[in-house]
């Protein structure tokens, strides 16, 4: 069985987008890390602390 290989054109397009959108990439990466941490790693105490931090941040944004 053969693997489907990404074309050179697609690789170039992906790199070009990444080079132009570094901030977006960083946001996507951090969001992914945060979700994985909450879903798979954090303890109950960690989640309580994060909940408090989130509430403070939301209050600051209002």
Secondary structure in CASP SS format (residue, H / E / C, confidence):
PFRMAT SS
TARGET T0000
AUTHOR 0000-0000-0000
METHOD secondary structure of the structure
MODEL  1
X C 1.00
X C 1.00
X C 1.00
X C 1.00
X C 1.00
X C 1.00
X C 1.00
X H 1.00
X H 1.00
X H 1.00
X H 1.00
X H 1.00
X H 1.00
X H 1.00
X H 1.00
X H 1.00
X H 1.00
X H 1.00
X H 1.00
X H 1.00
X C 1.00
X H 1.00
X H 1.00
X H 1.00
X H 1.00
X H 1.00
X H 1.00
X H 1.00
X H 1.00
X H 1.00
X H 1.00
X H 1.00
X H 1.00
X H 1.00
X H 1.00
X H 1.00
X H 1.00
X H 1.00
X H 1.00
X H 1.00
X H 1.00
X C 1.00
X C 1.00
X H 1.00
X H 1.00
X H 1.00
X H 1.00
X H 1.00
X H 1.00
X H 1.00
X H 1.00
X H 1.00
X H 1.00
X H 1.00
X H 1.00
X H 1.00
X H 1.00
X H 1.00
X H 1.00
X H 1.00
X H 1.00
X C 1.00
END
